[in-house]
Amino acid sequence: MTVRCAERFAVRGRQGRALFPPGAWVFPADLEAAQELHAALQATFRERHAVTPAEIEGQVPRAFAFDDLLGFLARRRPAFDRALAGMRSPIAASRIATLAAALGLSRDEVTAALRARATGADLVEGSTVVDNSLSLAAQRVDVLRELAADDAVLDRELELGRLVAQPSWTPQVDWSELVPDAVEAASCVDPASGAVEVDVDIAHLVLLAAQCCVDPTAHAVRGDHDGLVWMSLAELDGDAPAPERAPGSILVRPSVAAEEVERLEFAAVPAALRAIAPGGALLAVTLVEDEA
């Protein structure tokens, strides 16, 4: 069995879900983009913030800068989103009525949103990301109804789903909301624990960037790929001069939680493998759990 890089990717509001399929996969990637991301992440993982007790008490926000990583996303993400918008998949025709009923839309609205065209008696071909995003919204609405959620909560979820059906909707994500705040992270440390350092997880942000190294329609490739030199995009050497720290301060560092991302590496490929990796690289991704 094989999968496409973004076959499960969905957008809720302006945030991405299921950035890569769960499990262990290797995708053909663009070497130049992967090397650029590796350099950006080296700088990203060296950023440190020493948060004082006074700052924790005052809760004055202090976001990480992440200039290199955010710059990479600004340069590379728009092209990925455009390619994602053109990605299409077979969809059961019956699902159009199911989605319409769940989200309070007409069948015509769902059909138009999917840009669906009939391919057989029971199938249509439509936008993969629209289908995933509408399906995610419908699932959440169903769960909220089962839980007898407040009308305001249900209406909010319905609104997010209906936005996807608007003719102007595009699968853009807002990565700025994923940049962590050092003071907020430090305030989660229990003073009684005696801890003086804390890691803040930026896995979602790193995976968003890693997507930009792969065409969303790219299929996973088979083989063990022995003999390649793999470079991590999740466990980079983050050694950096520690900032001056006042007594009682907490040092906050970015990291990628291994509980979610077991492997995120790339490797340049020799000429013999260019048939399966024409962009010059492979990207290995192992997600421990489905992040949707």
SULRASUL-V291963 format. One record per backbone hydrogen bond with DSSP energy under -1.0 kcal/mol. NH is the residue of the N-H (numbers start at 0). CO is the residue of the C=O. Records with the same first field share a line. If there is no record, write none. Layout:
NH: CO, CO
//
This chain:
4: 217
5: 215
6: 3
9: 16
11: 14
14: 11
16: 9
22: 286
24: 284
26: 282
28: 280
29: 212
30: 278
33: 29
34: 30
35: 31
36: 32
37: 33
38: 34
39: 35
40: 36
41: 37
42: 38
43: 39
44: 40
46: 43
48: 251
50: 249
55: 51
56: 52
57: 53
58: 54
63: 179
69: 65
70: 66
71: 67
72: 68
73: 69
74: 70
75: 71
76: 72
79: 75
80: 76
81: 77
82: 78
83: 79
84: 80
86: 83
88: 125
90: 123
92: 121
94: 91
95: 92
97: 93
98: 94
99: 95
100: 96
101: 97
102: 98
104: 99
109: 105
110: 106
111: 107
112: 108
113: 109
115: 110
116: 124
118: 122
119: 122
123: 90
124: 116
125: 88
126: 113
127: 86
130: 126
131: 127
132: 128
133: 129
134: 130
135: 131
136: 132
137: 133
138: 134
139: 135
140: 136
141: 137
142: 138
143: 139
144: 140
145: 141
146: 142
147: 144
148: 143
153: 149
154: 150
155: 151
156: 152
157: 153
158: 154
159: 155
160: 156
161: 157
162: 158
165: 162
168: 165
171: 169
173: 13
177: 174
178: 175
181: 61
184: 180
185: 181
186: 182
187: 184
188: 185
192: 189
193: 190
197: 250
199: 252
201: 254
205: 201
206: 202
207: 203
208: 204
209: 205
210: 206
212: 209
213: 210
217: 214
219: 2
220: 25
227: 224
230: 265
232: 263
248: 245
249: 50
250: 195
251: 48
252: 197
254: 199
259: 256
260: 256
261: 285
262: 285
264: 283
265: 230
266: 281
268: 279
272: 269
273: 270
275: 272
276: 272
279: 276
280: 28
281: 266
282: 26
283: 264
284: 24
285: 262
286: 22
287: 259
//
